[in-house]
Amino acid sequence: MMPAQFDTFIGPEVGWFALSPVLTLLAGALGLLLVGALTPRWPNGLYALVSAFTAGTAAVLAMFQWDDITDNGPTTLVGGAIAFDTFAMFMTITICVAVVLVTLLTDDYLRGTPNDGPEIYSLYLVAALGGIVMASANDLIVLFLGLETLSLAFYVLAASNRRSGQSAESGIKYFVLGGFSSAFFLYGIALVYGATGTTNISEMVVVLQSAVDLFHPDSLALAGIALMMVGLGFKVAAAPFHVWVPDVYQGAPSPITAFMASAGKAAAFAAMLRVLVIALPFYRDDWRPIIWVLAFLSLAVGSIVAVVQTNVKRMLAYSSINHAGFVLVGVEAAAHQAGEVDAGPGVPAVVLYLLLYSVLVIGSFAVVTLVSRDADGDTSLVSFKGLVSRRPALALAFTIFLLAQAGVPFTSGFIAKFGVIRAAVDVDSYAIAIIAMVSAVIAAFLYLRIMVSMWLDDPVEGAERPRVPFSAGLAIAAAAAFTIAVGIFPGWLIDAADTVTQYAR
Amino acid sequence: MLAAETGPIAFPILTAIVLVPIIGALMVALSPRSRPEIAKLVALLSSVGTAALTLWLMASFETGEAGFQFVSKHTWIEPWGISWHLGVDGISLFLVVLTGVLFPLVIAGIDPHHDEQPYLAWMLMLQAGVLGSFLSLDLFMFFIFFEIVLVPMYFLIGGWGYENRVYAATKFFLYTMLGSAFMLVGLIATVAIASRDLGRTTFDLVEIAEGADFAASTGRWLFFAFAIAFAVKVPIFPLHTWLPDAHTQAPTAGSVVLAGVMLKLGTYGLLRFGLYLFPEASYWSRYLWLTLAVVGIIYGAIAATMQQDLKRLVAYSSVAHLGFIVLGTFAFTTQSMSGGVIQMINHGVSTGALFLMVGMIYERRKTRLIAELNGIQKVAPIFAAGFMVVMLSSIGVPGLNGFVGEFLILTGSFLTARWWTVVAAVGVILAALYLLWAYQRVFHGEPDEENSKFHELTFKEGAVLLPFLGLIVFMGVYPKPVLDRIEPSVSVLITHVEEHTDFVEPRPTIQLGEHADGDEGGEDE
C-alpha cells in the first residue's frame, strides 16, 4: 500500500530559492544554537557577527527576490500558503535591517552578563523569521504560526535579563496578555473560516467577491473580523490595547525593547495589512471605522500621556503608541481603496513609515542603552542631564532621532509622516490627518523635554561619561546617517514602496 | 506671473544663497574645538559671502519685471512631484537682501558669552532656513524650510537666552509647530485637489496658483489651514502670546533675527501662499484680517505702553507694527500692499536696531527694567542719539523709513477699508506715546549712581549700528529704488486677485510724487 500512496501524493511546489531569506534565517538560528551549544565559547563578538551576517544575507537575498518579482510578477508559494510579492520582500528587508542594527547594539551589552552566548541572537533570528512569515503569509493559519513564532521569541527575550525583577515582570506581563490576544486572534480566524469556508487568503477573496449573498452568515464573518482586530490591535500596540506597552518596554533590556518596537511592530502591521487590506477588502466599510477609532485613541493616548512621564524608556514607549497611531492613519487611508486595482498611496505610506520608524526607534533605544548602562540601568530623564558635555556625539545623534520622531524636515521621520498624511488627505480623511498632526505637536513637547535635559541642563554631580563601544557606535552612526540621508533624498525609497501594492493572491 | 524658463545668468545664484550658510554651518560645527577663533572666522566669511551674493542678486535684479527671476528648478523627489524650485520677485527680493545683510552684522556685533561654536552653527542654519523659505517656489520646499527654522531658533533661545529661556523656547516651538500642523494638511490637500485640475501631482507653487481653480468653499478651507500657520508666525492677535516671551528671553542676536526677518515669514507667507494661491478666499475673508490687524495695532500699542521691561516693550511694539503690514496686505491696493512689503523691511531694520540697542543697555546695566534706568543721555550722548533715530524711525517720523511704509499703507488702505484705517491711524499716535515715554524715562533726567557709569557707544558697536542708521535714513529719504522693484510684483498680484474675484482696485485719488511712476508702470502691464 505504501508505494501506491506515494504515487498519489503530490507535494506542493515549494520554490526553495524564493524562500531563501526565510531559510537563511532558520539555518542561522539553528546553526547558532546547535553549533554554539556543542563548541566551547566563541571569541568575543563572533555570535553577534554570525547573527548580523545571517540577517544581512537574508536582506540581500530578499533584494534579489525583489528583482525577480518585478520581472516576473508576484506569485504564491508552497501551495498558496506563502505570498511571494514585493510587499513581503519590503517587510523582510525592514525586519532584517532591524536585526542587524539590534545585533550590533546587543553585542557589547551582553558582555560580562550570564546571557553572553548564542541564545539571544538565535532568538532574534527566530523572531525575525516569525515576523517575515507573518508579512508574507497567504493563509491565516500560516500567519498565526508566524505570529506565535515571533511572540514566543519575544516573551523569552523580554524576560531574558535574569538578574532583573523588572525584566521578569515584563516577560510575564507580555506573555499573559500576549497569549490572551493570540487566543482572540485564533478565534477570529476560526469564525472567518466558518463564514467563508477557507483560511487561504486567495480563496477567501474569491469567495467573498463571488459568493456573497443573503445566505452567507455575514455576522459570523464580522464577529471574526472584530476578534482578529483585537488580536492585531494588541500586537501593534494600538490604544486601547496598549496598556502592556509602557511596562514591557520599560522592563525589558533596552536592546530587546528596540527590537520589539521596530521588528515586532513592523511585522504586526504587515500582518494587519495582510488580514484587513488584502484578505478582507470586501468588508472594508465595516472595519475602517474601527481603524479610525484605534488611530484616534492611539494618537491621543500616545501623545498626551507621554507628556507626564519622567522615564525616557516609558516616554519612548508612549511615543511608539503615537507612531502606531500614525501608521493606523495610513491603514485607514489604505482602507478606502482596499481591493481596488488602483490601491492608492495608503499601503506604500505604511510600509515606508514602518521601515523609517524601525531605524529611528532602534537608534533612539541604542542611545538609551548606552546612557543607562553606565548609570546602573537608570533610564530616568535625570540620567540624560547634560549629556552634551559628557558625550556630544551621542547627544547629537539622539537629537537627530528625536527631531525625526517629531517629524522635523530633512529627517526620515518627516518623510514618513508626510507620506501617511498625504495618503489620508488623498482619500479626504482630513479629520484624522489634522488630529494626527496636532498629536505630533503634543508629542514634540516630549522630545523637547529630553533635548532640554541633554543640552540645557547641567550634568548631575558624578555622572559617568557613557562608554560607546565600537559596534553600538556603528549602529547609531548608521541609523543617524540613514535618517538624514533619507530625509534629504527619499525618492528611491518612495519609488520602492510604491510598488508594494501588487499583491500575490 | 509665469516663471522665466531660464534665468538671465547661468550661475545658480539662489541655490548658492541657500547653500553657502549650510556649508558654513557644517564647517563651523566641524572646526576644531580648541581654536574657537576659526569657527568665528568661518561664520563671518560665510555670512559675508551670503550677504555679497544677495547684494549681487539685488544689483542684477531686473527692475520693472514682475515675474520670478533667477529661477532654478530641478527634480527632487520625483514620485511625489516635488522639485527644488527657487525664484525671486519684487516681494521677496528685499527680504532676502535684508536676511543676507542682517546676519553678518549680528554675528560680528553680538557676543554670545559662552559656547560660541554651536551658537554660530545654529545662527548659520537659521539663516539658511529663512533664506530658503523666502526663495522657495515649491510648496513642499517652503514648508520644510519654514519648519526647519524652528530648530535653530529653539536652541538659540534655549541655550543662550535669559532667565525663563527654556519656557520661552518650548512655547515658541510648540505654538509655531501647531500652526504648521494645519498648514501641512492644507498643503497636501491643496496639491491633491489641484492635481485633479492639473492632471498630475505637483507641489509647484506657480503651476498650482495659475492652473488650479478651487471651488470657493474648498479654497476657503485650504486658505485658513495656511493662514493659521502664518497668523501664528506674524503674529496676528490673538495668536501673539508666544512673541513677548520669545523676544524677551531670546539672546540679543535671537531677538534681532526674530524681529528682523523671522516674523516676516508670516507676512510674506500670507502674500505668497495666501493671496497668490487662494485669491478668492483671501478677498472673501478680508474683513476678518483687517479687524484682527487693527485690534493688533491698538492692543500692541496699549500693551507696550504698560510694559516695565524695555525688551518686552519693543516686543509688543512689533505686534502693533505687524498689524500695519497685515492691514496693508488685506486692503488690496497697490499702494497699501507695496507699503506692507516695504514696511516688512523697515520693521526689520528699525526693530532689529532697537533690540540691538536694548541688548547693549543690558550688557552695561544687566537690567532691562525701565524703572532702573535714567539719565543715560547725560553720560552717553552718542548712544542716546543713535537710540533716538532708531526710535523715531519706529514711530514713523517723516524723513525716516518707518514713515514711508506707514504712510503708503494708510493712504492705500483708506480707499478700500476706510474705518479700519481711521482706527489704525490712532495706532501711529500711540506708537509715539509709548516710545517717547520710554525714551523720556530711560534717557532724560539726572543719572543716579548706577547709571552714571553707563559706557558710551564703543567703536565696534557703532560700526554695527551704522548700517542700520544708514538704511533708516536712506529708505526714509529716497525709497524709490526699493518701491520700483516691489511695485510691479505687487501690482501683478492684485491683478491676479482681480481675475479670481469681482474685486476692482480703486484708482488712487492721491498721487504720491515719488511713487507715481512705478504705480502707472504696474497698471499698464
HADDOCK unambig.tbl for C-alpha pairs under 7 A between the chains (distance, minus, plus):
assign (segid A and resid 408 and name CA) (segid B and resid 148 and name CA) 6.60 0.50 0.50
assign (segid A and resid 409 and name CA) (segid B and resid 144 and name CA) 5.13 0.50 0.50
assign (segid A and resid 409 and name CA) (segid B and resid 147 and name CA) 6.83 0.50 0.50
assign (segid A and resid 409 and name CA) (segid B and resid 148 and name CA) 6.03 0.50 0.50
assign (segid A and resid 421 and name CA) (segid B and resid 185 and name CA) 6.93 0.50 0.50
assign (segid A and resid 422 and name CA) (segid B and resid 188 and name CA) 5.86 0.50 0.50
assign (segid A and resid 425 and name CA) (segid B and resid 188 and name CA) 6.74 0.50 0.50
assign (segid A and resid 425 and name CA) (segid B and resid 189 and name CA) 5.73 0.50 0.50
assign (segid A and resid 426 and name CA) (segid B and resid 192 and name CA) 6.03 0.50 0.50
assign (segid A and resid 433 and name CA) (segid B and resid 185 and name CA) 6.62 0.50 0.50
assign (segid A and resid 434 and name CA) (segid B and resid 182 and name CA) 6.44 0.50 0.50
assign (segid A and resid 434 and name CA) (segid B and resid 185 and name CA) 6.43 0.50 0.50
assign (segid A and resid 437 and name CA) (segid B and resid 181 and name CA) 5.07 0.50 0.50
assign (segid A and resid 438 and name CA) (segid B and resid 178 and name CA) 6.34 0.50 0.50
assign (segid A and resid 438 and name CA) (segid B and resid 181 and name CA) 6.10 0.50 0.50
assign (segid A and resid 441 and name CA) (segid B and resid 174 and name CA) 6.32 0.50 0.50
assign (segid A and resid 441 and name CA) (segid B and resid 177 and name CA) 6.17 0.50 0.50
assign (segid A and resid 441 and name CA) (segid B and resid 178 and name CA) 5.84 0.50 0.50
assign (segid A and resid 456 and name CA) (segid B and resid 159 and name CA) 6.14 0.50 0.50
assign (segid A and resid 490 and name CA) (segid B and resid 77 and name CA) 6.65 0.50 0.50
assign (segid A and resid 491 and name CA) (segid B and resid 77 and name CA) 4.77 0.50 0.50
assign (segid A and resid 491 and name CA) (segid B and resid 78 and name CA) 6.22 0.50 0.50
assign (segid A and resid 491 and name CA) (segid B and resid 79 and name CA) 6.52 0.50 0.50
assign (segid A and resid 494 and name CA) (segid B and resid 79 and name CA) 6.75 0.50 0.50
assign (segid A and resid 495 and name CA) (segid B and resid 79 and name CA) 6.31 0.50 0.50
